[in-house]
Amino acid sequence: MTKQHVGRRKLAARLAIAGVAVATTAAGTAAASAPPDTVSDATASDATVSDATVSAEGSGPDGTSGASGITISDERCAENEAAGTITYLSSFDFAAAAGIVDVVVADANGYFEALCLDVDMVPSFSTANYTLIAAGEGQFSAAGSYTEILNNTAEGAEFLALVDYGKTPIEALITPDGGATTLEELEGSTVGVKGDLPPSVVAMLAGAGLERGSDYDEVLLDGFDPVVHLESGIDALPVYKSNEPGQLDAQGIAYNIFDPVDFDIPGTFGILYTSASFAEEHPTAVEDFIRASLQGMADAIADPEAAAQVAFEAIEAAGNQNYLVLEGETFRWQAESAEVIAGTPEGDPIGLIDPDLFQAEYDAYVDAGVWPDGAPEFGEYFDAELAASLYDENGEVVWPD
């Protein structure tokens, strides 16, 4: 595995900027975390963060650019170096999504290197990463939701969520133009799925009185083209809000969208996590990896187009096996960053963990019958203090001495 340094010197100056604090929670453009879908023709022209106010000052941790102002003690540097090579496994290539783009930008801006962290950036896929991290073959990745972490915590594998960027569900349900305009109309319908029906969509349909397994049928779809899917005769299609809508909009295809957020369905996305054992063995390395990633997120929010460019360069350097394009990644991140901002409580910095939200997500999905064969036990597989400790009173990332 080759370490990816994506345009570090060339792009650091135009990406680096100080920390971000959210000033309003007005609704922004809908978004999603690293979906297993290929974006081909989407554009970002309509995806902005104009409905969410971001406060940012300076151009780097020391007011300069990139990591040039970061200095740490020899002792802390030695502690971080003792962690050895830290493998970050992305959840979907190096897509411009929460939990990925922040880490990619942090690497590009030299934050890990400045903190004496040897980070190996490896493109991977979300569900494959849990086994690898449990086995110590990777140290960090991003979960699609807290539910995903619960579903993969078994047989001695224990994970620790450290950052939660997205505090809303990442998915939505769309119907073709001329199709159902209310959820209740989907009774007796056929829903296309790519792998499985997202829990937030199951919960949203359950809230409309539609029980999975009896009130609608599910059919497995081939490929990832939403145009082809909607033309296949299905009545509804689950999507990631920062992916398929961009493709459909770019091609002028009308559709109806049902967003779980509008139905008060709780959810999460873009959760950075590690193994409990690695966190215990190397606390300063874990702290500084998260510190650098939070600064990378601040940079990426401050300049979404530049962040998408950095992500796409990393995608290309890794071989671009999913045939992603810059326009699609630009749409993805502009949409997703708006969702991150919109879901962050007023006055909070980005990425704090809310234990009550994790519990609400679990409870809502249990009530909705997401786990017909029995829900996993709810466990407190998170550190709610770490991210909060890495910001100052102005919502800017603080750096170690």
LOLO-733192 format. One record per residue (C-alpha): residue in one letter; x, y, z. Coordinates in nm, 2 decimals. Each point is the difference from the previous one (the first is absolute). Example, Ala and Ser with C-alpha at 12.3 -4.5 7.8 and 13.67 -1.06 7.14 Angstrom:
residuo x y z
a 1.23 -0.45 0.78
s 0.14 0.34 -0.07
This chain:
residuo x y z
m 0.00 0.00 0.00
t 0.14 0.33 -0.11
k -0.04 0.31 0.21
q -0.20 0.27 -0.19
h 0.13 0.35 0.04
v -0.25 0.19 -0.23
g 0.14 0.33 -0.12
r 0.12 0.10 0.35
r 0.22 0.30 -0.09
k -0.20 0.11 -0.30
l -0.34 0.01 0.17
a 0.08 0.08 0.36
a 0.01 0.37 -0.04
r -0.35 0.02 -0.15
l -0.16 -0.25 0.23
a 0.13 0.08 0.35
i -0.21 0.22 0.22
a -0.08 0.02 0.37
g -0.28 -0.18 0.19
v -0.37 0.02 -0.07
a -0.29 0.06 0.24
v -0.36 -0.02 -0.11
a -0.20 0.32 0.05
t -0.34 -0.12 -0.12
t -0.18 -0.32 -0.07
a -0.22 0.11 -0.29
a -0.06 -0.28 -0.24
g 0.27 -0.05 -0.26
t 0.02 -0.22 -0.31
a -0.05 -0.37 0.08
a 0.30 -0.23 0.00
a 0.14 -0.34 0.07
s 0.31 -0.19 0.10
a 0.21 -0.21 -0.23
p -0.26 -0.20 -0.19
p 0.08 -0.31 -0.20
d -0.10 0.17 -0.32
t 0.17 0.14 -0.30
v -0.06 0.36 -0.07
s 0.03 0.07 -0.37
d -0.16 0.33 -0.12
a -0.11 0.18 0.31
t 0.07 0.37 0.04
a 0.03 0.22 0.30
s -0.16 0.31 -0.14
d -0.30 -0.01 0.24
a 0.17 -0.14 0.31
t 0.12 0.28 0.22
v 0.04 0.08 0.37
s -0.18 0.33 -0.04
d -0.26 -0.09 0.27
a 0.26 -0.08 0.26
t 0.24 0.26 0.14
v 0.36 -0.11 0.07
s 0.25 0.21 0.19
a 0.36 -0.04 -0.08
e 0.30 0.21 0.05
g 0.37 -0.02 -0.11
s 0.14 -0.24 -0.25
g 0.16 -0.26 0.21
p 0.06 -0.11 0.36
d 0.25 0.29 0.04
g -0.16 0.24 -0.24
t 0.23 -0.11 -0.28
s -0.07 -0.29 -0.24
g 0.00 -0.37 0.04
a 0.18 -0.16 0.29
s 0.30 0.24 0.01
g -0.10 0.14 0.34
i -0.05 -0.33 0.19
t 0.27 -0.10 0.24
i -0.02 -0.27 0.27
s 0.23 -0.11 0.27
d 0.27 -0.26 -0.05
e -0.18 -0.22 0.26
r -0.33 0.01 -0.18
c 0.16 -0.05 -0.33
a 0.17 -0.31 0.13
e -0.34 -0.13 0.14
n -0.16 0.04 -0.33
e 0.28 -0.16 -0.19
a -0.02 -0.29 0.23
a -0.35 -0.08 -0.14
g 0.18 -0.10 -0.32
t -0.18 0.02 -0.34
i -0.36 0.10 0.05
t -0.22 -0.15 -0.28
y -0.31 0.20 -0.09
l -0.25 -0.20 -0.19
s -0.24 0.22 -0.19
s -0.37 -0.11 -0.02
f -0.03 0.06 -0.38
d 0.31 0.07 -0.19
f 0.12 0.36 0.08
a -0.34 0.15 -0.08
a -0.07 0.35 0.12
a -0.22 -0.11 0.28
a 0.00 0.06 0.38
g 0.24 -0.23 0.17
i 0.21 -0.02 -0.31
v 0.06 0.35 -0.15
d 0.10 0.13 0.34
v 0.27 -0.26 0.04
v 0.12 0.04 -0.37
v 0.02 0.38 0.05
a 0.18 -0.04 0.33
d 0.26 -0.22 -0.17
a 0.03 0.23 -0.30
n 0.06 0.30 0.23
g 0.27 -0.19 0.20
y -0.18 0.00 0.33
f 0.07 -0.37 0.07
e 0.37 0.04 -0.09
a 0.03 0.31 0.22
l -0.14 -0.20 0.29
c 0.26 -0.28 -0.05
l -0.27 -0.24 -0.12
d 0.08 -0.24 -0.28
v -0.34 -0.04 -0.17
d -0.05 -0.25 -0.28
m -0.30 0.10 -0.21
v -0.17 -0.31 -0.15
p -0.32 0.01 -0.21
s -0.24 -0.26 0.12
f -0.37 -0.06 0.06
s -0.20 0.06 0.32
t -0.13 -0.34 0.09
a 0.33 -0.17 -0.08
n 0.19 0.22 0.25
y -0.14 -0.13 0.33
t 0.16 -0.34 -0.02
l 0.33 0.17 -0.10
i 0.00 0.25 0.28
a -0.11 -0.26 0.26
a 0.30 -0.21 -0.12
g 0.24 0.30 0.03
e 0.06 0.01 -0.38
g -0.14 0.35 0.00
q -0.04 0.26 0.27
f -0.26 0.26 -0.12
s -0.30 0.01 -0.23
a -0.34 0.16 -0.04
a -0.33 -0.16 0.08
g -0.32 0.08 -0.20
s -0.19 0.02 0.33
y 0.01 -0.09 0.36
t -0.23 -0.29 -0.09
e 0.27 -0.13 -0.23
i 0.24 -0.01 0.29
l -0.25 -0.19 0.22
n -0.07 -0.25 -0.28
n 0.37 -0.08 -0.03
t 0.09 -0.02 0.37
a 0.00 -0.37 0.08
e 0.22 -0.29 0.10
g 0.25 0.22 0.19
a 0.02 0.28 -0.26
e -0.04 0.33 0.17
f 0.02 0.34 -0.17
l 0.02 0.35 0.13
a -0.18 0.29 -0.18
l 0.19 0.32 0.05
v -0.16 0.25 -0.24
d -0.35 0.03 -0.14
y -0.02 0.25 -0.29
g -0.35 -0.09 -0.12
k -0.29 0.03 0.25
t -0.27 -0.09 -0.25
p -0.07 -0.31 -0.21
i 0.21 -0.01 -0.32
e -0.27 -0.17 -0.21
a -0.32 0.09 -0.17
l -0.27 -0.17 -0.21
i -0.10 0.12 -0.34
t -0.28 -0.09 -0.23
p -0.03 0.06 -0.38
d -0.17 0.31 -0.13
g -0.37 -0.08 0.00
g 0.05 -0.26 0.27
a -0.09 0.00 0.37
t -0.01 0.35 0.16
t -0.07 -0.13 0.35
l 0.15 -0.29 0.18
e -0.34 -0.16 0.06
e -0.04 -0.04 -0.37
l 0.29 -0.24 0.00
e -0.20 -0.28 0.16
g 0.02 -0.30 -0.23
s 0.28 0.16 -0.19
t 0.34 -0.13 -0.12
v 0.31 0.16 0.15
g 0.33 -0.06 -0.17
v 0.30 -0.07 0.22
k 0.38 -0.01 -0.05
g 0.11 -0.24 0.27
d -0.25 0.09 0.27
l -0.26 0.25 0.09
p 0.15 0.28 0.22
p -0.13 -0.01 0.36
s -0.10 0.37 -0.02
v -0.22 -0.08 -0.30
v -0.15 -0.30 0.18
a -0.08 0.22 0.30
m -0.15 0.27 -0.22
l -0.23 -0.25 -0.18
a -0.09 -0.15 0.33
g -0.11 0.34 0.13
a -0.24 0.01 -0.29
g -0.15 -0.33 0.10
l 0.19 -0.21 -0.25
e 0.17 -0.31 0.15
r 0.30 -0.15 -0.17
g -0.07 -0.35 -0.13
s -0.38 0.04 -0.03
d -0.10 0.34 -0.14
y 0.26 0.04 -0.28
d 0.22 -0.23 -0.20
e 0.37 0.04 -0.05
v 0.19 -0.09 -0.32
l 0.38 -0.01 -0.03
l 0.14 0.24 -0.26
d 0.30 -0.03 -0.22
g 0.25 0.28 -0.04
f -0.01 0.35 0.14
d -0.17 0.21 -0.27
p -0.31 0.16 0.15
v -0.14 0.08 -0.35
v 0.01 -0.36 -0.09
h -0.15 -0.09 0.33
l -0.29 0.24 -0.02
e -0.07 -0.13 -0.36
s -0.01 -0.36 0.12
g -0.36 0.02 0.13
i 0.07 0.03 0.37
d -0.21 0.23 0.20
a 0.26 0.14 0.24
l 0.38 0.01 0.03
p 0.22 0.06 0.31
v 0.28 0.25 -0.07
y 0.27 0.19 0.16
k -0.09 0.37 0.01
s 0.34 0.11 -0.13
n 0.02 -0.24 -0.28
e -0.30 -0.11 -0.22
p -0.20 0.32 0.02
g 0.30 0.18 -0.16
q 0.01 -0.25 -0.28
l -0.37 0.03 -0.07
d 0.00 0.38 0.03
a 0.29 0.02 -0.25
q -0.20 -0.19 -0.25
g -0.32 0.19 0.06
i -0.19 -0.29 0.13
a -0.28 0.08 0.24
y -0.07 -0.20 0.31
n -0.17 0.02 0.34
i 0.22 -0.03 0.31
f -0.08 -0.10 0.36
d 0.26 0.10 0.25
p 0.00 -0.17 0.34
v 0.09 0.33 0.15
d -0.33 0.14 -0.10
f -0.17 -0.29 0.19
d 0.20 0.05 0.32
i 0.20 -0.32 -0.05
p 0.33 0.02 0.19
g 0.32 -0.12 -0.15
t 0.37 0.06 -0.04
f 0.28 -0.02 -0.26
g 0.37 0.07 -0.04
i 0.12 -0.15 0.33
l 0.37 -0.03 0.04
y 0.08 -0.30 0.22
t 0.29 -0.22 0.11
s 0.04 -0.32 0.20
a -0.03 0.03 0.38
s 0.33 -0.18 0.03
f 0.19 0.24 -0.22
a -0.15 0.30 0.19
e 0.11 -0.15 0.33
e 0.35 -0.08 -0.13
h 0.07 0.33 -0.18
p -0.21 0.28 0.15
t 0.21 0.29 -0.13
a 0.01 -0.14 -0.35
v -0.38 -0.04 0.00
e -0.05 0.35 0.14
d 0.23 0.16 -0.26
f -0.14 -0.20 -0.29
i -0.35 0.13 0.09
r 0.14 0.35 0.06
a 0.15 0.00 -0.35
s -0.32 -0.13 -0.16
l -0.21 0.26 0.17
q 0.23 0.27 -0.14
g -0.03 -0.18 -0.34
m -0.38 0.02 0.03
a 0.02 0.38 0.08
d 0.22 0.05 -0.31
a -0.24 -0.21 -0.22
i -0.31 0.19 0.12
a 0.17 0.33 -0.06
d 0.08 -0.08 -0.36
p -0.22 -0.29 -0.13
e 0.12 0.02 -0.36
a 0.37 -0.02 0.10
a -0.07 -0.29 0.23
a -0.18 -0.19 -0.27
q 0.30 0.06 -0.23
v 0.23 -0.14 0.27
a -0.23 -0.30 0.04
f -0.01 -0.06 -0.37
e 0.37 0.02 -0.04
a 0.03 -0.27 0.27
i -0.26 -0.21 -0.18
e 0.19 0.03 -0.32
a 0.33 -0.09 0.17
a -0.16 -0.31 0.14
g -0.12 -0.12 -0.34
n -0.36 0.13 0.00
q -0.15 -0.35 -0.01
n -0.35 0.14 0.05
y 0.02 0.24 -0.30
l -0.07 0.30 0.21
v 0.02 0.35 -0.16
l 0.09 0.34 0.14
e -0.35 0.15 -0.07
g -0.16 -0.28 0.21
e 0.24 0.04 0.29
t -0.05 0.38 -0.01
f -0.38 -0.06 0.03
r 0.05 -0.26 0.26
w 0.20 0.22 0.23
q -0.19 0.32 -0.05
a -0.32 -0.18 0.08
e 0.14 -0.20 0.29
s 0.18 0.28 0.17
a -0.32 0.19 0.00
e -0.17 -0.29 0.17
v 0.28 -0.02 0.26
i -0.04 0.37 0.08
a -0.38 -0.01 0.00
g -0.01 -0.30 0.24
t 0.25 0.15 0.25
p -0.16 0.17 0.30
e 0.03 0.37 0.01
g 0.32 0.11 0.18
d 0.16 -0.34 -0.02
p 0.32 -0.07 -0.20
i -0.02 -0.26 -0.27
g 0.03 -0.37 0.09
l -0.10 -0.03 0.37
i -0.15 -0.33 0.11
d -0.35 0.02 0.15
p -0.08 -0.32 0.20
d -0.37 0.09 0.01
l -0.01 0.00 -0.38
f 0.16 -0.34 -0.02
q -0.25 -0.13 0.25
a -0.29 0.17 -0.19
e 0.12 -0.16 -0.33
y 0.01 -0.34 0.16
d -0.34 0.03 0.17
a -0.17 0.13 -0.31
y 0.13 -0.29 -0.21
v -0.10 -0.26 0.26
d -0.35 0.14 0.00
a -0.01 0.00 -0.38
g 0.09 -0.37 -0.02
v 0.34 0.06 -0.17
w 0.13 -0.32 0.17
p -0.29 -0.25 -0.04
d 0.23 -0.28 0.13
g 0.10 0.20 0.31
a 0.19 0.32 0.04
p 0.37 0.00 0.11
e 0.06 0.12 0.35
f 0.04 0.37 0.03
g 0.35 0.07 0.13
e 0.18 0.32 0.07
y 0.27 -0.05 -0.26
f 0.11 0.36 -0.01
d 0.20 0.27 0.17
a -0.21 0.31 0.03
e 0.27 0.21 0.15
l 0.29 -0.02 -0.24
a -0.12 0.21 -0.29
a -0.14 0.26 0.24
s 0.34 0.03 0.17
l 0.17 0.09 -0.33
y -0.18 0.33 -0.06
d 0.05 0.33 0.18
e -0.28 0.23 0.11
n -0.02 0.15 -0.35
g -0.06 -0.34 -0.16
e 0.35 -0.02 -0.15
v 0.22 -0.31 0.02
v 0.28 0.03 0.26
w 0.34 -0.15 -0.05
p 0.22 -0.18 0.25
d 0.30 0.16 0.16
